[in-house]
Amino acid sequence: DSSMRMFLEAFRLPGEAQCIDRILESMANEIYRQCPNLPFKSPDTAFILSFSIIMLNTDLHNPNMEDAKRMTVVEFLNNNRDID
């Protein structure tokens, strides 16, 4: 979480999903390479978790979304249960 915050403080993510995907993939590869003590089995795990956190943040702060449709903690945990 803290590495993603530091990474994303430097710029704003583009609106295009393909660009976001490439940026997060590069970030996940670096997290995996530089932090071998983290419990990720592969860079893909770091990528999926990073993308999931971005989606959660968007979901929670989107003013156009109805409160009843926002992701709950249980839904977030279920979505990420078997990522590794």
C-alpha positions as CSV (number, residue, x, y, z in Angstrom):
1,D,0.0,0.0,0.0
2,S,2.7,2.5,1.0
3,S,4.8,1.8,-2.1
4,M,1.8,2.3,-4.4
5,R,1.0,5.6,-2.6
6,M,4.5,6.8,-3.2
7,F,4.5,5.7,-6.8
8,L,1.1,7.3,-7.5
9,E,1.9,10.6,-5.8
10,A,4.2,11.5,-8.6
11,F,1.5,11.6,-11.3
12,R,-2.1,10.9,-12.1
13,L,-3.0,7.6,-13.7
14,P,-4.3,7.9,-17.2
15,G,-8.0,7.1,-17.9
16,E,-7.2,4.3,-20.4
17,A,-7.3,0.8,-18.9
18,Q,-4.4,-0.5,-21.1
19,C,-2.1,2.3,-19.9
20,I,-3.0,1.7,-16.3
21,D,-2.4,-2.0,-16.8
22,R,1.1,-1.4,-18.2
23,I,2.0,1.1,-15.4
24,L,0.8,-1.3,-12.7
25,E,2.6,-4.2,-14.3
26,S,5.9,-2.3,-14.2
27,M,5.3,-1.2,-10.6
28,A,4.5,-4.8,-9.6
29,N,7.6,-6.1,-11.2
30,E,9.7,-3.6,-9.3
31,I,7.9,-4.3,-6.0
32,Y,8.6,-8.0,-6.5
33,R,12.3,-7.4,-7.4
34,Q,13.1,-4.9,-4.7
35,C,11.1,-6.4,-1.8
36,P,11.9,-10.2,-1.7
37,N,10.6,-10.4,1.9
38,L,7.0,-9.7,0.8
39,P,4.8,-12.8,0.6
40,F,4.2,-12.7,-3.1
41,K,5.0,-15.9,-5.1
42,S,5.3,-13.9,-8.3
43,P,5.1,-10.4,-9.8
44,D,1.6,-11.3,-10.9
45,T,0.4,-11.5,-7.3
46,A,1.7,-7.9,-6.7
47,F,0.0,-6.8,-10.0
48,I,-3.4,-8.3,-9.1
49,L,-3.4,-6.9,-5.6
50,S,-2.3,-3.4,-6.9
51,F,-5.0,-3.4,-9.5
52,S,-7.5,-4.6,-7.0
53,I,-6.6,-1.7,-4.6
54,I,-7.0,0.8,-7.5
55,M,-10.4,-0.6,-8.2
56,L,-11.4,-0.4,-4.6
57,N,-10.2,3.2,-4.4
58,T,-12.2,4.1,-7.5
59,D,-15.2,2.3,-6.2
60,L,-15.1,4.1,-2.9
61,H,-14.5,7.6,-4.2
62,N,-16.6,7.7,-7.4
63,P,-19.3,10.3,-6.7
64,N,-21.5,8.8,-9.5
65,M,-21.8,5.4,-7.8
66,E,-24.7,4.6,-5.5
67,D,-23.8,3.7,-1.9
68,A,-25.6,0.3,-2.2
69,K,-23.3,-0.7,-5.0
70,R,-20.0,0.1,-3.4
71,M,-17.7,-2.8,-2.6
72,T,-17.7,-4.0,1.0
73,V,-14.7,-5.3,2.9
74,V,-16.1,-8.9,2.6
75,E,-16.4,-8.5,-1.2
76,F,-12.9,-7.1,-1.5
77,L,-11.5,-10.0,0.6
78,N,-13.4,-12.5,-1.5
79,N,-12.2,-11.0,-4.7
80,N,-8.6,-11.4,-3.5
81,R,-8.8,-14.7,-1.7
82,D,-6.9,-16.9,-4.1
83,I,-4.6,-14.5,-5.9
84,D,-1.4,-16.3,-5.0
